[in-house]
């Protein structure tokens, strides 16, 4: 058995009892579900327990859906990987170099300044202290937050995770299709992938089975995350999904449902080295949407996309050597990391 399901269930229950985890977990091995469970509360206000069909804000894991939508437009011939984003969008007079291409945006190698550069210690929540978060509902509404920020490096000359690179991709999708980003993803990603619980739900919208994002306060209480980021999902984050939806998305991607197989493969192909561990030589690399780890000989160990925001965290991870796919969702910012670590530790014992 890939994981000790009894031990994992006990550990997750303990984390939930301690207030360190609330959410859902699913592990599939090949076509079969090896483990699934729901823990803690979906609503801290009303004490509603989490269920497997609870929908969670998956934060930056949404970038996977944007990457697929972008590559669908590459396949359709609307633009290609070498297309200049600024020239295509007509965004002249910004600090973003015309040399920034679709490939740079997908692989976090654009060098462009982020709206909140977390590597530099900037807070995303701080963006909304002066600008009402509820005023940002369309993809174009994000532009004033970053188009005049200075770049960190020339395009292709480094690797730096950049949320707003996916905002530009979302704008390109909108121009190419004549649809809003959200409508396009629902129609061309969620529906064909059979992600029946997935959607983009605004914080002020009453939608069944959507978890309430919360964070602990200094006095031991809880606060809602309703002022922490824009009220509805965007190309860089905020779609709502169930763990079953993440598993379905991954299967649809590998089965050629969402993209031709050669384009799907580019998402899990290394395009830029983020870092290399000095002790074991394992490299952390950037694909398109996905990140991945590779052995010193270049062999793929695992690939993943994580998401984190105030009151939301998510992980979709695949271990190709044992054909195991892990999905974890939480309505706590730090919720998924210990469950993901527990699962990873067990899988690593197989020396994949």
C-alpha positions in Angstrom: 0.0 0.0 0.0 1.3 3.4 -0.9 0.3 5.1 2.4 -0.7 3.9 5.8 -4.2 5.1 5.6 -5.0 4.4 9.3 -2.0 6.4 10.5 -2.7 9.2 8.1 -6.3 9.4 9.2 -5.3 9.5 12.8 -2.7 12.2 12.1 -5.1 14.4 10.2 -7.7 14.0 12.9 -5.2 15.1 15.5 -4.3 18.2 13.4 -7.9 19.1 13.0 -8.5 18.7 16.8 -5.6 21.0 17.5 -7.0 23.6 15.0 -4.1 23.2 12.6 -6.0 21.7 9.8 -9.5 22.0 8.3 -10.2 20.7 4.9 -10.2 17.7 2.6 -7.7 15.2 1.3 -7.7 12.7 -1.5 -5.0 10.3 -2.8 -5.5 8.4 -6.0 -3.1 5.7 -7.2 -3.6 4.9 -10.8 -7.4 4.9 -11.5 -8.3 4.0 -7.8 -8.8 6.2 -4.8 -6.5 5.0 -2.0 -7.5 7.6 0.6 -10.0 10.4 1.1 -11.3 12.3 4.1 -12.8 15.5 5.4 -11.6 17.2 8.6 -12.4 20.2 10.8 -14.9 22.9 9.9 -16.0 24.4 6.6 -17.7 27.2 8.5 -16.3 28.5 11.8 -19.2 30.9 12.2 -21.8 28.2 12.2 -19.7 25.1 13.2 -20.4 23.3 9.9 -18.1 20.3 9.4 -16.1 19.9 6.2 -17.3 17.3 3.7 -15.7 15.7 0.7 -18.0 17.8 -1.5 -17.1 21.1 0.2 -15.6 23.6 -2.3 -12.5 25.5 -1.3 -10.7 28.5 -2.7 -7.7 26.9 -4.2 -5.6 30.1 -4.4 -2.7 30.0 -6.9 -3.6 26.4 -7.9 -5.9 28.4 -10.3 -2.8 29.1 -12.4 -3.0 25.6 -13.7 -6.4 26.4 -15.3 -4.9 29.6 -16.7 -1.9 27.7 -18.1 -4.3 25.2 -19.9 -6.4 28.0 -21.2 -3.3 29.8 -22.6 -2.0 26.7 -24.3 -5.5 26.1 -25.8 -5.1 29.4 -27.5 -1.6 28.6 -28.6 -3.0 25.4 -30.1 -5.8 27.5 -31.8 -3.2 29.8 -33.3 -4.4 33.0 -31.5 -0.8 33.6 -30.4 2.3 31.5 -29.8 4.8 31.0 -27.0 7.1 33.6 -28.4 4.4 36.3 -28.7 5.1 39.6 -26.9 2.4 40.0 -24.2 2.7 43.8 -24.3 2.5 44.1 -28.1 -0.4 41.7 -28.2 -2.4 43.5 -25.6 -1.4 47.0 -26.7 -0.2 47.9 -23.2 2.2 50.7 -24.2 3.7 53.1 -21.7 4.2 50.5 -18.9 7.4 49.3 -17.2 6.9 45.8 -18.6 9.3 45.0 -21.4 7.9 44.2 -24.9 10.4 41.3 -24.8 8.3 39.5 -22.2 6.7 36.5 -24.0 4.0 34.0 -23.3 6.6 31.5 -22.4 8.2 33.9 -19.9 4.8 34.5 -18.3 4.0 30.8 -18.0 7.4 29.9 -16.5 7.9 32.8 -14.1 10.9 34.0 -16.0 9.5 37.4 -17.2 11.3 39.5 -14.5 8.4 41.8 -14.3 7.5 43.4 -11.0 4.7 41.7 -9.0 1.8 43.5 -7.5 2.9 42.2 -4.1 6.5 40.8 -4.3 6.3 38.2 -1.5 10.0 37.3 -2.0 10.8 40.9 -1.1 8.5 40.7 1.9 5.6 42.7 0.5 2.1 41.8 1.8 -0.7 41.0 -0.6 -3.2 42.0 2.0 -1.6 45.5 2.2 -2.6 46.2 -1.4 -6.2 46.7 -0.2 -5.6 49.1 2.6 -5.9 52.0 0.3 -7.8 50.5 -2.6 -11.1 48.7 -1.8 -10.8 45.0 -2.7 -14.4 44.9 -3.8 -13.5 47.3 -6.7 -11.4 44.6 -8.4 -13.7 42.2 -10.2 -12.4 42.1 -13.8 -9.0 41.0 -15.0 -8.2 44.5 -16.2 -8.9 45.9 -12.8 -5.6 44.4 -11.6 -3.4 46.4 -14.0 -2.9 49.6 -11.9 -1.3 47.5 -9.1 1.7 46.4 -11.2 2.2 47.9 -14.7 4.5 50.7 -13.5 6.5 48.6 -11.0 10.2 48.3 -12.1 11.3 44.9 -13.3 13.5 42.6 -11.2 15.6 41.4 -14.2 15.5 41.2 -18.0 13.1 38.7 -19.5 14.6 35.2 -19.4 17.5 36.1 -17.3 16.2 34.7 -14.0 13.4 33.0 -12.2 11.0 34.8 -9.8 7.5 33.7 -9.0 5.2 36.4 -10.3 1.4 36.3 -9.7 0.6 39.1 -12.2 2.3 37.3 -15.1 -0.9 35.2 -15.0 -3.0 38.3 -15.0 -1.5 39.2 -18.4 -2.1 35.7 -19.6 -5.8 36.1 -18.5 -6.0 39.3 -20.5 -4.6 37.5 -23.6 -7.1 34.8 -23.2 -9.9 37.3 -23.0 -8.7 39.2 -26.2 -8.2 35.9 -28.1 -11.7 34.5 -27.2 -13.9 37.5 -26.7 -15.0 36.0 -23.4 -14.3 36.8 -19.8 -11.6 34.8 -18.3 -13.9 33.1 -15.9 -16.5 32.2 -18.5 -13.9 30.8 -20.7 -12.3 28.6 -18.0 -15.7 27.3 -16.9 -16.6 26.4 -20.5 -13.3 25.1 -21.8 -11.5 23.7 -18.7 -14.0 22.9 -15.9 -16.7 21.4 -18.1 -14.6 19.1 -20.4 -12.6 18.0 -17.4 -15.8 17.0 -15.5 -14.9 19.3 -12.7 -18.6 19.4 -11.6 -18.0 21.3 -8.4 -15.6 23.9 -9.7 -16.5 27.6 -10.3 -15.6 31.2 -9.5 -17.8 32.3 -6.5 -17.7 35.9 -5.2 -17.4 36.4 -1.4 -20.7 38.3 -1.5 -22.5 35.5 -3.4 -24.5 32.9 -1.6 -23.3 29.5 -2.9 -23.9 26.1 -1.3 -21.0 24.1 0.0 -18.4 26.8 -0.2 -16.0 26.8 2.7 -15.5 30.0 4.8 -11.9 31.2 4.7 -10.6 32.2 8.2 -7.4 33.0 10.1 -6.5 32.9 13.8 -6.4 36.2 15.6 -3.8 37.1 18.3 -6.4 36.5 21.0 -7.1 33.0 19.8 -10.3 33.7 17.9 -10.9 33.7 14.2 -11.4 36.3 11.5 -12.9 36.1 8.1 -10.7 36.8 5.1 -13.2 39.0 3.2 -10.9 42.0 3.1 -7.8 40.1 2.3 -8.0 39.9 -1.6 -10.4 40.6 -4.4 -13.9 39.2 -4.0 -13.9 36.7 -6.9 -11.3 34.5 -8.5 -9.0 35.7 -11.2 -6.3 34.2 -13.6 -3.7 34.1 -10.8 -5.9 32.6 -8.1 -9.2 32.2 -6.4 -11.2 29.4 -8.2 -13.2 27.2 -6.0 -12.9 23.4 -6.3 -13.4 20.1 -4.5 -10.5 17.6 -4.1 -12.3 15.4 -6.6 -12.2 18.3 -9.1 -8.4 18.6 -8.8 -8.0 14.9 -9.4 -10.4 15.1 -12.4 -8.4 18.1 -13.8 -5.2 16.1 -13.6 -6.6 13.1 -15.3 -8.2 15.1 -18.1 -4.8 16.9 -18.7 -2.9 13.6 -18.9 -5.6 11.9 -21.0 -5.5 14.6 -23.7 -9.0 15.9 -22.9 -7.9 19.5 -22.3 -4.9 19.8 -24.6 -3.1 17.8 -27.3 -0.7 15.5 -25.4 2.4 17.3 -26.7 1.2 20.6 -25.3 0.0 18.9 -22.0 3.5 17.5 -21.7 5.0 21.0 -21.8 3.3 21.8 -18.5 5.3 19.2 -16.7 8.5 19.7 -18.6 11.3 21.8 -16.9 11.7 25.2 -18.5 13.8 27.0 -15.9 15.8 26.1 -12.8 14.6 27.8 -9.7 17.1 26.3 -7.3 19.3 23.2 -6.7 19.7 21.5 -3.3 23.4 21.5 -2.5 23.2 18.2 -0.5 21.5 15.9 -3.0 21.5 17.8 -6.3 17.7 17.7 -6.6 16.5 20.6 -8.7 13.4 22.7 -8.2 12.3 23.7 -11.7 9.5 25.6 -13.3 7.2 24.1 -15.9 4.1 25.9 -17.3 1.9 26.3 -14.2 3.3 23.3 -12.5 6.6 23.3 -10.6 8.6 20.1 -10.3 11.6 18.4 -8.7 14.2 16.5 -10.7 17.1 14.2 -9.9 20.6 15.2 -10.8 20.2 13.0 -14.0 17.1 15.0 -14.9 14.6 12.3 -14.0 11.3 13.7 -12.8 10.5 13.0 -9.1 7.2 14.9 -8.7 5.3 17.9 -10.0 2.9 20.1 -8.2 1.1 23.4 -7.9 0.4 24.8 -4.5 -1.7 27.8 -3.5 -1.7 30.0 -0.5 -3.6 33.1 0.6 -5.2 34.4 3.7 -7.9 31.8 4.6 -7.0 29.5 1.7 -4.4 26.9 0.9 -4.2 24.1 -1.7 -2.0 21.5 -3.2 -2.2 19.2 -6.3 0.8 16.9 -6.6 1.7 13.9 -8.7 4.4 11.3 -8.2 4.8 9.7 -11.6 7.0 6.8 -10.5 4.2 5.4 -8.4 1.4 7.1 -10.4 0.0 8.7 -7.2 -1.9 12.0 -7.3 -2.5 14.0 -4.1 -5.1 16.8 -3.6 -5.4 18.7 -0.4 -7.6 21.8 0.2 -8.0 23.9 3.3 -9.8 27.1 4.4 -6.7 28.0 6.6 -3.6 29.7 5.1 -1.3 27.2 6.7 -3.7 24.3 6.5 -2.4 22.1 3.8 1.3 22.0 4.6 1.4 19.5 7.4 -1.0 17.0 5.7 1.1 17.4 2.5 4.3 16.8 4.5 2.9 13.7 6.1 1.9 12.2 2.7 5.1 13.2 1.1 7.1 11.6 3.9 5.3 8.3 3.4 5.7 8.3 -0.4 9.4 9.2 -0.1 9.9 6.1 2.0 9.3 4.2 -1.2 12.5 5.8 -2.6 10.7 7.2 -5.6 
